[in-house]
Amino acid sequence: MTLPETMRAIEISKPGGPEVLTPVEVPVPAPGPGQILIEVHWAGVNRPDALQRAGAYAPPPSASPLPGLEASGRVAALGPDVSGWTVGDEACALLPGGGYAEYVVTPAAHALPIPKGMNLREAACLPETCYTVWSNVFIRGGLKAGEVFLVHGGSSGIGTTAIQIAAALGARVFTTAGSAEKCATCKDLGAERAINYREEDFVEIVKAEGGADVILDMVGGDYIARNLRALAEDGRLVQIAFLQGPKAEINFAPMMMKRQTITGSTLRPQSDLAKARIAAELRAHVWPLIEGGRLAPVMDSEFPLDQAAEAHRRIESSGHIGKIVLKVR
Ligand SMILES: NC(=O)c1ccc[n+]([C@@H]2O[C@H](COP(=O)([O-])OP(=O)(O)OC[C@H]3O[C@@H](n4cnc5c(N)ncnc54)[C@H](OP(=O)(O)O)[C@@H]3O)[C@@H](O)[C@H]2O)c1
């Protein structure tokens, strides 16, 4: 494959609103040891991209400063010591950054094959949510078949993925979302009960089922105390964001009496090895669900790369259901 010297990309010109996302021409990156270069066809848009743009989620020191945590496309070049990939292969990949561009480098072990039957547009939406859901709900939270699982933000990219994987693996799925339309989508995806949090109290509904064994939360704020009330004995609360803020006044005595666990994680700062291990688990446990028709990204909308600012306005409106993608070529 002949590679150009420069490429179109979107940079964050300074911390701020969507308008700081600026089209630029920059050098095509070169893959280092263990890395592949991907010719990007589609890039997924995620809420952490908006946090990075606003200056609240800095990329790790070794990562590209360009936004974009996931993409799909073709392998365009291999760095030294790469096995398992050939130039021309189609792939989707978790990225340390840099997905809003025509080319991106990432560790080869963080790329996954396109599931059979899926197109590149949908596949671009798999890595960030699948890595996050698998590592937090199943590795960290230890969710098992038959257990009660509550995921907040059920209509988000993360929520729509969590509902489908948990339901496919036999959990009883409860979720919250902010409108009747969003709740209907969540039920279609496999939620036993979708709770419109503007009208109903998730604590009472989940407690009536014996409490949640695992809760995946991105809301925080007053949800922290409410989640602990909704959690069953030996339950696990897994925190992946704090859209309503990270601080709360908590009485920890019930947590001790009910032997509950409070944990959480962010994906991006984890080591390459930790991410490679998650990728291997996704290939073994989640890719067969996708190829068996049990899981597919819920597609909200697409925007051309140059209109990344519009994509950010859409995700920050919270009007979307599922995933937003950028068409790169
Ligand atoms: N820890 C990690 O490694 C990691 C990785 C990826 C994403 N995340 C986090 O996971 C969350 C979901 O990510 P995503 O990309 O799937 O986001 P998304 O699609 O933008 O979803 C966020 C959803 O949360 C709901 N929500 C509930 N309370 C909210 C509030 N106070 N403010 C704004 N939205 C609220 C909104 O729907 P309603 O109408 O139902 O309110 C909104 O659609 C984000 O917070 C993101 O930062 C964490």
The ligand as a MOL file (V3000), in Angstrom:
LIG
                    3D

  0  0  0     0  0            999 V3000
M  V30 BEGIN CTAB
M  V30 COUNTS 48 52 0 0 0
M  V30 BEGIN ATOM
M  V30 1 N -14.4040 4.4380 32.5640 0
M  V30 2 C -14.2120 4.2020 31.2850 0
M  V30 3 O -13.2610 3.5460 30.8870 0
M  V30 4 C -15.1940 4.7400 30.2890 0
M  V30 5 C -15.0890 4.3670 28.9360 0
M  V30 6 C -16.0570 4.8440 28.0390 0
M  V30 7 C -17.0730 5.6690 28.5010 0
M  V30 8 N -17.1070 6.0220 29.8110 0 CHG=1
M  V30 9 C -18.1870 6.8960 30.3300 0
M  V30 10 O -19.3920 6.1870 30.2020 0
M  V30 11 C -20.4450 7.1190 29.9590 0
M  V30 12 C -21.1930 6.7050 28.7310 0
M  V30 13 O -20.3510 6.8740 27.6040 0
M  V30 14 P -20.9760 6.9260 26.1420 0
M  V30 15 O -19.9170 7.2810 25.2160 0
M  V30 16 O -21.7610 5.6820 25.9630 0 CHG=-1
M  V30 17 O -21.9100 8.2100 26.3680 0
M  V30 18 P -23.2720 8.6860 25.7770 0
M  V30 19 O -23.7150 7.8220 24.6530 0
M  V30 20 O -23.1120 10.1320 25.5810 0
M  V30 21 O -24.3000 8.4720 26.9870 0
M  V30 22 C -24.4620 9.2170 28.1240 0
M  V30 23 C -25.9320 9.0720 28.5210 0
M  V30 24 O -26.0390 9.1500 29.9250 0
M  V30 25 C -27.3260 9.6120 30.2360 0
M  V30 26 N -27.2230 10.4840 31.4090 0
M  V30 27 C -27.6870 10.1920 32.6260 0
M  V30 28 N -27.4150 11.1690 33.4770 0
M  V30 29 C -26.7720 12.1130 32.7890 0
M  V30 30 C -26.2210 13.3790 33.1350 0
M  V30 31 N -26.2920 13.8690 34.3800 0
M  V30 32 N -25.6010 14.0820 32.1500 0
M  V30 33 C -25.5200 13.6190 30.8780 0
M  V30 34 N -26.0090 12.4170 30.5260 0
M  V30 35 C -26.6430 11.6770 31.4620 0
M  V30 36 C -27.8830 10.3410 29.0190 0
M  V30 37 O -29.1170 9.7210 28.6260 0
M  V30 38 P -30.4890 10.0110 29.4590 0
M  V30 39 O -31.4260 10.7300 28.5540 0
M  V30 40 O -30.9800 8.6560 29.8220 0
M  V30 41 O -30.1520 10.8480 30.6460 0
M  V30 42 C -26.8160 10.1490 27.9640 0
M  V30 43 O -27.3370 9.7790 26.7160 0
M  V30 44 C -19.8090 8.4960 29.8080 0
M  V30 45 O -19.9460 9.1760 31.0040 0
M  V30 46 C -18.3510 8.1710 29.5260 0
M  V30 47 O -17.4910 9.1960 29.9490 0
M  V30 48 C -16.2070 5.5790 30.7030 0
M  V30 END ATOM
M  V30 BEGIN BOND
M  V30 1 1 1 2
M  V30 2 2 2 3
M  V30 3 1 2 4
M  V30 4 1 4 5
M  V30 5 2 4 48
M  V30 6 2 5 6
M  V30 7 1 6 7
M  V30 8 2 7 8
M  V30 9 1 8 9
M  V30 10 1 8 48
M  V30 11 1 9 10
M  V30 12 1 9 46
M  V30 13 1 10 11
M  V30 14 1 11 12
M  V30 15 1 11 44
M  V30 16 1 12 13
M  V30 17 1 13 14
M  V30 18 2 14 15
M  V30 19 1 14 16
M  V30 20 1 14 17
M  V30 21 1 17 18
M  V30 22 2 18 19
M  V30 23 1 18 20
M  V30 24 1 18 21
M  V30 25 1 21 22
M  V30 26 1 22 23
M  V30 27 1 23 24
M  V30 28 1 23 42
M  V30 29 1 24 25
M  V30 30 1 25 26
M  V30 31 1 25 36
M  V30 32 1 26 27
M  V30 33 1 26 35
M  V30 34 2 27 28
M  V30 35 1 28 29
M  V30 36 1 29 30
M  V30 37 2 29 35
M  V30 38 1 30 31
M  V30 39 2 30 32
M  V30 40 1 32 33
M  V30 41 2 33 34
M  V30 42 1 34 35
M  V30 43 1 36 37
M  V30 44 1 36 42
M  V30 45 1 37 38
M  V30 46 2 38 39
M  V30 47 1 38 40
M  V30 48 1 38 41
M  V30 49 1 42 43
M  V30 50 1 44 45
M  V30 51 1 44 46
M  V30 52 1 46 47
M  V30 END BOND
M  V30 END CTAB
M  END
